[in-house]
């Protein structure tokens, strides 16, 4: 599980784009969002650097929440 801060996530379209970018990655087991806090919790075995890179490609800079 990896918790990410995604400050530019503001709507359902954003969540759909984020899920669409991460779902094809090997080891992805699901994602949940807290839109108010602008965070996402990614379930699975994907390295955080790979998650962040995939989100950068679609214009959603992210950082890991410890």
C-alpha positions as CSV (number, residue, x, y, z in Angstrom):
1,X,0.0,0.0,0.0
2,X,1.2,3.5,-0.9
3,X,-0.4,6.7,0.1
4,X,0.0,9.6,-2.3
5,X,-0.6,13.3,-2.0
6,X,-2.0,14.6,-5.4
7,X,-2.6,18.3,-4.9
8,X,-4.0,18.9,-8.4
9,X,-6.7,16.2,-8.1
10,X,-10.0,18.1,-7.8
11,X,-12.8,16.2,-9.5
12,X,-14.2,12.9,-10.6
13,X,-12.5,13.3,-14.0
14,X,-9.2,13.6,-12.2
15,X,-9.8,10.4,-10.3
16,X,-10.7,8.6,-13.4
17,X,-7.6,9.7,-15.2
18,X,-5.4,8.7,-12.2
19,X,-7.0,5.3,-12.0
20,X,-6.7,4.8,-15.7
21,X,-2.9,5.6,-15.6
22,X,-2.2,3.3,-12.6
23,X,-4.5,0.3,-13.3
24,X,-2.4,-1.1,-16.1
25,X,0.8,-1.2,-14.0
26,X,1.9,-4.7,-12.9
27,X,1.1,-5.2,-9.3
28,X,-1.9,-2.8,-9.2
29,X,-4.6,-4.2,-6.8
30,X,-6.9,-1.1,-6.5
31,X,-7.1,2.5,-5.5
32,X,-9.1,4.6,-3.1
33,X,-9.4,8.4,-3.1
34,X,-9.9,11.1,-0.5
35,X,-10.8,14.0,-2.8
36,X,-11.1,16.5,0.1
37,X,-7.6,15.7,1.3
38,X,-6.4,15.2,-2.3
39,X,-4.9,11.9,-1.5
40,X,-5.0,8.4,-2.9
41,X,-4.2,5.0,-1.4
42,X,-2.8,2.6,-4.0
43,X,-3.1,-1.1,-3.1
44,X,-0.5,-3.5,-4.6
45,X,3.2,-4.0,-5.1
46,X,4.0,-1.1,-7.4
47,X,7.1,0.9,-6.3
48,X,6.3,4.4,-5.3
49,X,8.7,5.8,-7.9
50,X,6.7,4.1,-10.7
51,X,3.4,5.4,-9.4
52,X,4.8,9.0,-9.2
53,X,6.3,8.7,-12.7
54,X,3.0,7.4,-14.2
55,X,1.1,10.3,-12.7
56,X,3.7,12.8,-13.9
57,X,3.1,11.6,-17.4
58,X,-0.6,12.6,-17.2
59,X,0.1,15.9,-15.5
60,X,-0.6,15.0,-11.8
61,X,2.5,15.6,-9.8
62,X,2.4,13.4,-6.6
63,X,4.4,12.7,-3.5
64,X,4.5,9.8,-1.0
65,X,2.8,10.4,2.3
66,X,4.7,8.5,5.1
